[in-house]
Amino acid sequence: MVGGESEIDDAQFFLAQGGKTDAKHELDATLTALLNEKSFDDNSTACKFPARKAWLKEKLQIDDFVEVTCKKYDETLQKLNPKSVTLVYPSAHINSITSMFGHTFLRINSGYNSRLLSYAINYAAEIESKKTNLFMSATKGLSGGFPGSYSLLPYYEKLKEYRDTEQRDVWEYDLNLNEEEVLVMLMHYWELQNTKSDYYFFTENCSYNMLWLLEVARPSIHLREHFSYDVIPLETVHVAQEENIIEKINYRASRRSILLKYEELLDDAYIHMPRDIVDSKIELNKIVEDETMDEQQKRYILEASIEFLEYSFAQKSISEQMYQTLFETLTRERATLGSGEKLNIETPLDPMQSHRAIRVSAGAGMRDNERIGFLGIRPAYHDLEDSSYGFLRGTQIDFLNLQLAYTDHNVSVEEATLLSIASLSQRSEFFDSFSWRTKVGWDRDYMSDKANFISTVGGGYSWGNKFASVYLMADPLLYSENKVVTATGNSVGLIFDKYSYMNTNVELTKRWYDTGEEQWLAKVSQSFRVSQNVQLKLKYDYGEKNHLQTIEKRETFKALLNYYL
């Protein structure tokens, strides 16, 4: 309950009329129902609200509640066999707007040896994808137009969804909650499992509701107090660390990461073979029976073929019959080649050590031989010029970024971004990825000398290796000054991000405006990660401007200190 009003919007959660806003009335109704049970099985109040009963019994020392038999609840506890809990963070999905922030849910660890046999508590919006377009999803997600609900699923199903189908690496953060605290959490979940609440993309989202469950389990921690206007999944991992409840970290590589590793291990002459096998362009026996081929390379080819087959089936690009037939053949042939070398995927940089979401910046520079200062603030969350430490490569979500420029004469807007998203997904042997980006806001790139409104959506392709990536983009756009001007821009860019302590960004753009004007733009930035939340950035901007019917060059040099909090 926040400010005297419950955040649960489902009327069936309350026993009293008006219980959502009247806590005392709801308390009285709960006591009355528990002390005057009319059912003594799963339909009883005590079986529907075990957390309420346990809390009242402790706080009011009531010992004469009637006995009831909660068969479903007891069976669920026996199935879960709860011992501990893990905060699970599937990282960003590079080609999904709604998943680029990542996601969090809780795994209830059982007494079984394999964590895959555990169950997961998830909270998500109920979206009918066939009836909802992207604009409607964004509008409803921001305004609470979707109902949100909890679910309890086997953990291996969640892994299949995120790690295998959506190509997302999964990070598991074991928490130091004890068995009694986990039981309290489960009692609270049991009360909420059939309820619905309004889902808000930035606030009352998946991660926020996981924080609620953790605070119920251990009231002494205050996770939600760290947030005000937004709850970003990765930020909830940061605050869990600040509250000292994380005790162990585990990484599970996505199928995408596994396939990219095989690309590194396969010789150039064989790298096309796994895909050709799945696409029926090459016969399997020609590889297995080839005596000139290295045995380990054969193993890698078949293993990568199995992984790509699984990926293709998850993407629904092959039929189930073809999948089953080829899977059986591949696994049988792979078994004949012996054990071989174990695939060793290096654990990437821990997202928990990445920079925080809010960025404030200050700096100085030169423009047209005039000294200039800069001040900026961005509430969320990450751009391509920030340190990529712990973030998914090639992704950007820049929200409400404001930077001001000031001289001895005036203060002006250097940049005011409402929203800027980029997904530069590198193409590879196994992934025919499409890159795209969009931006809405104000910048100084137009032909005039002030900040003008821009709206653009573009697409292209990106290629890369472990050292760097390059991209080619076409960006249709419009500017609004005294009138609306449209243009097409073609860009080529380079991002060098091999080393965790620095990254280099270079982009060259040519634009053609509907006014007949043409323009060259260039941007170069060099960033250094001083510490987890401190960054030094040096930047150079070049742009051609129309001044008194003459094209003039404008150059801006910046030295910025960014602090993340």
Phi, psi and omega per residue, in radians:
M1 nan 2.252 -3.125
V2 -2.110 2.139 3.124
G3 1.081 0.522 3.117
G4 1.483 0.029 -3.136
E5 -2.235 2.299 3.141
S6 -1.220 2.571 3.071
E7 -1.491 -0.083 3.049
I8 -1.395 2.247 -3.073
D9 -1.803 -0.078 -3.088
D10 -1.523 2.152 -3.072
A11 -1.101 -0.498 -3.080
Q12 -1.235 -0.211 3.095
F13 -1.300 -0.331 -3.033
F14 -1.859 2.456 3.129
L15 -1.594 -0.380 -3.135
A16 -1.889 2.544 3.026
Q17 -1.193 2.189 -3.055
G18 1.444 0.225 -3.120
G19 -1.127 -0.357 3.129
K20 -1.117 -0.577 -3.079
T21 -1.990 -0.103 -3.097
D22 -2.177 1.628 -3.060
A23 -1.139 -0.685 -3.117
K24 -1.146 -0.738 3.115
H25 -1.081 -0.722 3.122
E26 -1.166 -0.662 3.099
L27 -1.097 -0.810 3.130
D28 -1.070 -0.730 -3.130
A29 -1.163 -0.626 3.126
T30 -1.169 -0.793 3.111
L31 -1.063 -0.775 3.139
T32 -1.061 -0.776 -3.114
A33 -1.170 -0.704 -3.121
L34 -1.222 -0.597 -3.122
L35 -1.462 -0.205 -3.103
N36 -2.299 0.927 -3.121
E37 -1.034 2.388 3.071
K38 -1.844 -0.319 3.032
S39 -2.134 2.645 -3.079
F40 -2.210 0.416 3.131
D41 -2.226 -2.613 -3.096
D42 -1.086 -0.320 -3.140
N43 -1.514 -0.051 -3.121
S44 -1.258 2.785 3.100
T45 -1.102 -0.700 -3.113
A46 -1.113 -0.600 3.131
C47 -1.335 -0.536 3.113
K48 -1.373 -0.532 -3.064
F49 -2.265 1.127 -3.109
P50 -1.146 -0.539 3.134
A51 -1.184 -0.704 3.112
R52 -1.095 -0.777 -3.120
K53 -1.105 -0.784 -3.131
A54 -1.102 -0.709 -3.125
W55 -1.164 -0.783 3.141
L56 -1.158 -0.664 3.124
K57 -1.096 -0.659 3.137
E58 -1.314 -0.823 -3.023
K59 -1.302 -0.661 -3.085
L60 -1.786 -0.040 3.125
Q61 0.927 0.853 3.108
I62 -1.579 2.140 -3.108
D63 -1.951 -0.034 -3.041
D64 -1.925 0.499 2.964
F65 -1.123 2.490 -3.125
V66 -1.224 2.641 3.130
E67 -1.386 2.366 3.092
V68 -2.310 2.827 3.118
T69 -1.970 1.966 -3.092
C70 -1.821 1.425 -3.032
K71 -1.107 -0.858 -3.097
K72 -1.109 -0.750 -3.135
Y73 -1.115 -0.781 -3.136
D74 -1.137 -0.676 3.115
E75 -1.147 -0.648 3.125
T76 -1.165 -0.760 3.106
L77 -1.089 -0.683 3.126
Q78 -1.157 -0.668 3.129
K79 -1.180 -0.714 -3.109
L80 -1.307 -0.648 -3.113
N81 0.850 0.974 -2.942
P82 -1.196 2.294 3.110
K83 -2.164 -0.688 -3.110
S84 -2.712 -3.137 -3.096
V85 -2.416 2.577 3.142
T86 -2.228 2.318 3.021
L87 -1.487 2.091 -3.056
V88 -1.877 2.259 -3.133
Y89 -2.110 1.707 2.944
P90 -1.285 2.183 -3.060
S91 -1.193 -3.127 -3.049
A92 -1.095 2.593 3.027
H93 -1.698 2.026 -2.925
I94 -1.156 -0.437 -3.094
N95 -1.977 0.440 3.119
S96 -2.319 2.097 -3.120
I97 -1.079 -0.799 -3.053
T98 -1.231 -0.283 -3.101
S99 -1.935 0.103 -3.076
M100 -1.300 -0.227 3.030
F101 -1.451 -0.208 -3.008
G102 1.548 -2.917 -3.053
H103 -2.782 2.716 3.002
T104 -2.389 2.558 2.989
F105 -2.633 3.077 -3.066
L106 -1.997 2.373 3.035
R107 -1.840 2.226 3.093
I108 -1.599 1.877 -3.061
N109 -1.387 2.271 -3.114
S110 -1.660 -3.041 3.095
G111 -1.473 0.012 3.136
Y112 -1.276 2.691 -3.130
N113 -1.173 -0.667 -3.113
S114 -1.593 2.203 3.086
R115 -1.200 -0.352 3.135
L116 -1.130 -0.370 3.134
L117 -1.509 -0.019 3.112
S118 -1.357 3.041 3.132
Y119 -2.020 2.725 -3.097
A120 -2.114 2.416 3.003
I121 -1.711 2.166 -3.096
N122 -2.205 2.658 3.021
Y123 -2.276 2.291 -3.076
A124 -2.684 2.785 3.046
A125 -1.333 2.539 3.090
E126 -1.647 1.757 -3.055
I127 -2.001 2.207 3.037
E128 -1.522 1.662 -3.000
S129 -1.050 -0.573 -3.111
K130 -1.230 -0.404 -3.097
K131 -1.845 0.008 -3.013
T132 -2.202 2.090 3.072
N133 -1.518 3.098 -3.051
L134 -1.091 -0.752 -3.125
F135 -1.129 -0.752 3.136
M136 -1.141 -0.680 3.119
S137 -1.082 -0.774 -3.139
A138 -1.120 -0.775 -3.117
T139 -1.111 -0.852 -3.136
K140 -1.170 -0.657 -3.140
G141 -1.120 -0.588 3.134
L142 -1.396 -0.475 -3.026
S143 -1.841 0.101 3.139
G144 1.351 0.497 -3.075
G145 -1.430 -0.169 3.098
F146 -1.842 2.482 2.999
P147 -1.353 2.476 3.064
G148 -1.968 2.576 -3.109
S149 -2.630 2.765 3.087
Y150 -1.541 2.698 3.042
S151 -2.550 2.703 3.112
L152 -2.148 2.027 -3.060
L153 -2.331 2.696 3.025
P154 -1.027 2.440 -3.068
Y155 -1.078 -0.622 -3.120
Y156 -1.114 -0.487 3.079
E157 -1.226 -0.678 3.082
K158 -1.146 -0.701 3.103
L159 -1.095 -0.718 3.127
K160 -1.076 -0.687 -3.134
E161 -1.167 -0.875 -3.021
Y162 -1.512 -0.866 -3.016
R163 -1.352 -0.657 -3.035
D164 -1.662 -0.916 -3.071
T165 -1.314 -0.790 -3.055
E166 -1.682 0.065 3.023
Q167 1.073 0.646 -3.068
R168 -1.923 2.204 3.006
D169 -1.074 2.571 -3.092
V170 -2.093 2.241 3.087
W171 -1.927 2.291 -3.122
E172 -1.996 2.133 -3.137
Y173 -1.981 1.781 3.131
D174 -1.191 2.315 -3.107
L175 -1.806 2.736 -3.064
N176 -1.620 0.488 3.049
L177 -1.272 2.456 -3.140
N178 -1.553 3.095 -3.074
E179 -1.050 -0.723 -3.128
E180 -1.106 -0.717 3.129
E181 -1.176 -0.678 3.103
V182 -1.129 -0.648 3.108
L183 -1.108 -0.723 3.089
V184 -1.052 -0.739 3.105
M185 -1.045 -0.763 -3.120
L186 -1.164 -0.633 3.080
M187 -1.087 -0.709 3.124
H188 -1.172 -0.740 3.083
Y189 -1.034 -0.726 -3.110
W190 -1.004 -0.675 3.131
E191 -1.217 -0.492 -3.051
L192 -1.685 -0.152 -2.923
Q193 -1.066 -0.504 -3.112
N194 -1.889 0.263 -3.133
T195 -1.779 2.837 3.090
K196 -2.258 2.523 3.093
S197 -2.382 2.733 3.137
D198 -1.144 2.280 -3.103
Y199 -1.709 2.195 3.087
Y200 -2.028 2.223 -3.015
F201 -1.038 -0.669 -3.058
F202 -1.669 -0.396 -3.025
T203 -2.065 -1.416 -3.092
E204 -1.460 1.244 -3.058
N205 -1.947 -2.851 -3.094
C206 -1.037 -0.819 -3.064
S207 -1.214 -0.676 3.137
Y208 -1.051 -0.732 -3.113
N209 -1.266 -0.436 3.005
M210 -1.216 -0.632 3.104
L211 -1.106 -0.680 3.092
W212 -1.004 -0.834 -3.100
L213 -1.092 -0.690 3.132
L214 -1.170 -0.658 3.117
E215 -1.228 -0.589 3.055
V216 -1.111 -0.709 -3.130
A217 -1.164 -0.705 3.139
R218 -2.359 1.592 -3.064
P219 -1.067 -0.283 -3.113
S220 -1.297 -0.269 3.101
I221 -1.632 2.636 -3.044
H222 -2.274 1.307 -3.066
L223 -1.323 -0.745 -3.056
R224 -1.199 -0.400 -3.129
E225 -1.170 -0.249 3.117
H226 -1.338 -0.176 -3.039
F227 -2.106 2.648 3.094
S228 -2.260 -1.213 -3.041
Y229 -1.700 -0.237 3.122
D230 -2.676 2.707 3.079
V231 -2.260 1.759 -3.127
I232 -1.607 2.286 -3.078
P233 -0.860 -0.821 -3.125
L234 -1.115 -0.572 3.121
E235 -1.150 -0.527 3.101
T236 -1.177 -0.521 3.041
V237 -1.175 -0.723 3.110
H238 -1.053 -0.783 -3.087
V239 -1.263 -0.523 3.043
A240 -1.100 -0.658 3.076
Q241 -1.165 -0.730 3.135
E242 -1.099 -0.571 3.133
E243 -1.499 0.077 3.040
N244 1.038 0.771 3.099
I245 -1.957 -0.045 3.086
I246 -1.606 2.255 -3.123
E247 -2.127 -0.285 -3.131
K248 -2.721 2.584 -3.081
I249 -2.176 2.413 3.072
N250 -2.385 2.530 -3.099
Y251 -2.070 2.344 3.047
R252 -2.105 2.048 -3.105
A253 -1.243 2.473 3.075
S254 -1.329 2.892 3.077
R255 -1.086 -0.565 3.079
R256 -1.069 -0.821 -3.141
S257 -1.108 -0.641 3.129
I258 -1.147 -0.793 -3.140
L259 -1.146 -0.663 3.101
L260 -1.145 -0.552 3.074
K261 -1.175 -0.713 3.097
Y262 -1.112 -0.575 3.078
E263 -1.059 -0.621 3.101
E264 -1.211 -0.619 -3.013
L265 -1.478 -0.470 -3.092
L266 -1.358 2.408 3.037
D267 -1.118 2.663 -3.101
D268 -0.996 -0.589 -3.105
A269 -1.201 -0.358 -3.052
Y270 -1.972 -0.072 -2.947
I271 -1.117 -0.435 -3.135
H272 -1.439 -0.223 -2.967
M273 -1.153 -0.764 -3.127
P274 -0.998 -0.754 3.136
R275 -1.203 -0.671 3.116
D276 -1.122 -0.618 3.102
I277 -1.109 -0.842 -3.130
V278 -1.147 -0.593 3.140
D279 -1.498 0.113 3.113
S280 1.052 0.597 3.106
K281 -1.706 -0.133 -3.136
I282 -2.543 2.495 -3.132
E283 -1.478 2.362 -3.051
L284 -1.104 -0.663 -3.077
N285 -1.137 -0.439 3.107
K286 -1.153 -0.458 3.097
I287 -1.489 -0.858 -3.071
V288 -1.090 -0.660 -3.063
E289 -1.601 0.010 -3.133
D290 -1.326 1.875 -3.088
E291 -1.317 -0.257 3.127
T292 -1.472 -0.210 -3.075
M293 -1.555 2.434 3.095
D294 -1.066 2.371 -3.090
E295 -1.081 -0.683 -3.134
Q296 -1.179 -0.620 3.073
Q297 -1.131 -0.642 3.056
K298 -1.051 -0.773 3.133
R299 -1.059 -0.799 3.139
Y300 -1.068 -0.712 -3.123
I301 -1.083 -0.817 -3.119
L302 -1.224 -0.689 3.106
E303 -1.103 -0.768 3.118
A304 -1.151 -0.589 3.092
S305 -1.111 -0.726 3.114
I306 -1.115 -0.779 3.129
E307 -1.100 -0.754 -3.127
F308 -1.206 -0.588 3.060
L309 -1.093 -0.794 3.098
E310 -1.050 -0.770 3.129
Y311 -1.091 -0.791 -3.119
S312 -1.098 -0.680 3.117
F313 -1.193 -0.696 3.104
A314 -1.111 -0.565 3.112
Q315 -1.487 0.040 3.094
K316 1.069 0.577 3.123
S317 -1.650 -0.106 3.026
I318 -2.356 2.764 -3.117
S319 -1.340 2.809 3.132
E320 -1.150 -0.662 3.141
Q321 -1.114 -0.786 3.137
M322 -1.128 -0.692 3.127
Y323 -1.054 -0.867 -3.087
Q324 -1.110 -0.739 -3.128
T325 -1.127 -0.845 -3.092
L326 -1.240 -0.617 3.123
F327 -1.089 -0.769 3.135
E328 -1.105 -0.731 -3.135
T329 -1.152 -0.806 -3.105
L330 -1.123 -0.808 -3.125
T331 -1.150 -0.619 3.113
R332 -1.166 -0.802 3.138
E333 -1.171 -0.627 3.116
R334 -1.123 -0.639 -3.125
A335 -1.114 -0.487 -3.118
T336 -1.307 -0.211 -3.064
L337 -1.642 0.018 3.126
G338 1.438 3.095 -3.012
S339 -1.211 -0.851 3.128
G340 1.236 -2.900 -3.113
E341 -1.436 2.438 3.130
K342 -1.351 2.394 3.120
L343 -1.178 2.165 -3.102
N344 -1.996 1.798 3.115
I345 -1.721 2.084 -3.127
E346 -1.173 2.344 3.102
T347 -1.143 2.169 -3.137
P348 -1.249 3.119 -3.138
L349 -1.120 2.346 -3.050
D350 -1.190 2.157 3.092
P351 -0.988 -0.450 -3.138
M352 -1.132 -0.359 3.132
Q353 -1.706 0.133 3.124
S354 -1.371 2.959 -3.134
H355 -1.210 2.744 3.128
R356 -1.342 3.035 -2.952
A357 -1.400 -0.746 -3.077
I358 -1.383 2.293 3.138
R359 -2.151 2.254 2.967
V360 -2.021 2.499 -3.071
S361 -2.437 2.634 3.071
A362 -2.572 2.563 -3.131
G363 -3.050 -3.038 -3.118
A364 -2.543 2.886 3.134
G365 -3.056 -2.820 -3.116
M366 -2.357 2.477 2.994
R367 -2.524 2.148 -3.122
D368 0.923 0.799 3.101
N369 1.097 0.370 3.114
E370 -2.090 2.329 3.094
R371 -1.200 2.497 -3.080
I372 -2.554 2.504 3.105
G373 -1.946 2.783 -3.094
F374 -2.376 2.416 3.017
L375 -2.346 2.402 -3.110
G376 -2.625 2.789 3.044
I377 -2.582 2.471 3.103
R378 -2.429 2.068 -3.127
P379 -1.169 -0.569 -3.091
A380 -2.835 2.486 0.195
Y381 -2.712 -0.686 -3.117
H382 -2.962 2.387 3.015
D383 -2.232 3.009 -3.023
L384 -1.181 -0.287 3.111
E385 -1.631 -0.164 3.001
D386 -1.268 2.903 3.045
S387 -1.098 2.295 -3.133
S388 -1.472 0.091 -3.112
Y389 -0.989 2.014 3.082
G390 1.440 -0.031 3.125
F391 -1.828 2.746 3.080
L392 -1.212 2.225 -3.073
R393 -1.042 2.378 3.042
G394 1.444 0.152 -3.113
T395 -1.921 2.591 3.125
Q396 -2.598 2.296 2.908
I397 -2.327 1.828 -3.096
D398 -1.923 2.008 -2.987
F399 -2.176 2.159 3.082
L400 0.970 0.775 3.124
N401 -1.429 2.153 -3.140
L402 -2.177 2.214 3.042
Q403 -2.278 2.263 3.137
L404 -1.886 2.552 3.055
A405 -2.023 2.432 -3.136
Y406 -2.434 2.513 3.060
T407 -2.237 -3.021 3.085
D408 -1.173 -0.291 -3.032
H409 -1.786 -0.612 -3.069
N410 -2.804 2.998 3.034
V411 -2.085 2.317 -3.105
S412 -2.419 2.876 3.098
V413 -1.450 2.096 3.051
E414 -1.451 -0.719 3.138
E415 -2.805 2.442 3.073
A416 -2.484 1.652 -3.063
T417 -1.655 2.122 3.015
L418 -1.303 -0.849 3.105
L419 -2.760 2.301 3.057
S420 -2.376 2.124 -3.116
I421 -2.179 2.388 3.065
A422 -2.381 2.471 3.055
S423 -2.369 1.607 -3.139
L424 -1.702 1.457 -3.063
S425 -1.555 2.054 -3.061
Q426 -1.235 2.310 3.048
R427 -1.314 2.604 -3.139
S428 -2.628 -3.041 -3.140
E429 -1.061 -0.588 -3.067
F430 -1.775 -0.283 -3.016
F431 -2.214 2.029 3.094
D432 -1.601 1.056 -2.976
S433 -1.281 2.553 3.060
F434 -1.883 2.311 3.126
S435 -1.721 2.596 3.135
W436 -2.675 2.833 3.071
R437 -2.756 2.713 3.126
T438 -2.551 2.666 -3.134
K439 -2.645 2.402 3.037
V440 -2.357 2.190 -3.136
G441 2.802 -2.628 -3.135
W442 -2.229 2.379 3.025
D443 -2.550 3.095 -3.063
R444 -1.833 0.361 -3.058
D445 -1.439 -0.253 -3.103
Y446 -1.207 3.026 -3.038
M447 -1.169 -0.344 3.112
S448 -1.527 3.056 -3.027
D449 -1.656 0.095 -3.126
K450 -2.050 3.011 3.094
A451 -1.340 2.267 3.141
N452 -2.180 2.693 -3.135
F453 -1.206 2.348 3.115
I454 -2.289 2.509 3.000
S455 -2.411 2.217 -3.082
T456 -2.616 2.544 2.997
V457 -2.396 2.137 -3.085
G458 -2.348 2.947 -3.139
G459 -2.576 2.900 3.139
G460 3.054 -2.627 -3.088
Y461 -2.393 2.686 3.128
S462 -2.371 2.515 3.085
W463 -2.304 2.587 -3.118
G464 -2.865 3.005 2.992
N465 -2.394 -2.922 -3.061
K466 -1.227 -0.234 -3.131
F467 -1.597 -0.758 -3.008
A468 -2.800 3.028 3.043
S469 -2.446 2.634 3.057
V470 -2.155 2.740 3.137
Y471 -2.572 2.660 3.024
L472 -2.153 2.228 -3.074
M473 -2.331 2.533 2.963
A474 -2.012 2.189 -3.010
D475 -2.202 1.646 2.945
P476 -1.131 2.438 -3.059
L477 -2.660 2.887 3.005
L478 -2.397 2.535 3.025
Y479 -2.045 2.613 3.074
S480 -2.169 1.953 3.039
E481 -2.023 -1.830 2.991
N482 -1.430 -0.370 3.085
K483 -2.572 2.960 3.116
V484 -1.454 2.247 3.116
V485 -2.124 2.281 3.107
T486 -1.828 2.788 -3.115
A487 -2.784 2.895 2.979
T488 -2.171 2.289 3.132
G489 -2.102 2.371 3.026
N490 -1.971 2.286 -3.058
S491 -2.249 2.572 2.959
V492 -2.199 2.351 -3.052
G493 -2.412 2.799 3.098
L494 -2.356 2.317 3.034
I495 -2.178 1.998 3.103
F496 -1.790 1.929 -3.029
D497 -2.399 0.561 -3.134
K498 -1.093 -0.713 -3.024
Y499 -1.737 2.402 -3.038
S500 -1.194 -0.349 -3.064
Y501 -1.616 -0.040 -3.124
M502 -2.754 2.738 2.978
N503 -2.640 2.580 -3.082
T504 -2.112 2.316 3.129
N505 -2.193 2.252 3.106
V506 -2.324 2.318 3.080
E507 -2.505 2.340 3.080
L508 -2.101 2.277 -3.032
T509 -2.286 2.420 2.977
K510 -2.067 2.255 -3.130
R511 -2.076 2.532 3.047
W512 -2.126 2.037 -3.096
Y513 -1.654 2.705 3.128
D514 -1.227 -0.138 3.056
T515 -1.423 -0.112 -3.084
G516 1.678 -0.153 -3.138
E517 -1.382 2.632 3.039
E518 -2.145 2.682 -3.024
Q519 -2.623 2.428 2.989
W520 -1.836 2.407 3.055
L521 -2.281 2.551 3.072
A522 -2.502 2.445 3.112
K523 -2.365 2.312 3.087
V524 -2.350 2.241 3.078
S525 -2.344 2.502 3.069
Q526 -2.229 2.063 -3.063
S527 -2.047 2.536 3.121
F528 -2.221 2.244 3.094
R529 -1.482 1.750 -3.115
V530 -1.261 -0.743 3.061
S531 -2.679 -3.057 -3.082
Q532 -0.949 -0.695 -3.039
N533 -2.133 0.394 3.076
V534 -2.294 2.274 -3.128
Q535 -2.366 2.407 3.015
L536 -1.838 2.234 -3.117
K537 -2.248 2.262 3.030
L538 -1.917 2.280 -3.031
K539 -2.434 2.508 3.083
Y540 -2.226 2.228 3.088
D541 -2.084 2.311 3.075
Y542 -2.158 2.367 3.087
G543 -2.676 2.520 3.070
E544 -1.568 2.353 -3.083
K545 -2.162 2.590 3.082
N546 -1.647 1.864 -3.119
H547 -2.133 1.944 -3.130
L548 0.960 0.825 3.097
Q549 1.162 0.238 3.121
T550 -2.122 2.329 3.105
I551 -1.378 2.095 3.136
E552 -2.096 2.683 3.130
K553 -1.564 2.394 3.068
R554 -2.161 2.244 3.136
E555 -2.168 2.372 3.119
T556 -2.255 2.254 3.077
F557 -1.965 2.302 -3.111
K558 -2.274 2.492 2.934
A559 -2.203 2.001 -3.013
L560 -2.129 2.519 2.996
L561 -1.962 2.059 -3.137
N562 -1.815 2.337 3.066
Y563 -2.175 2.315 -3.066
Y564 -1.934 2.358 -3.118
L565 -2.514 nan nan
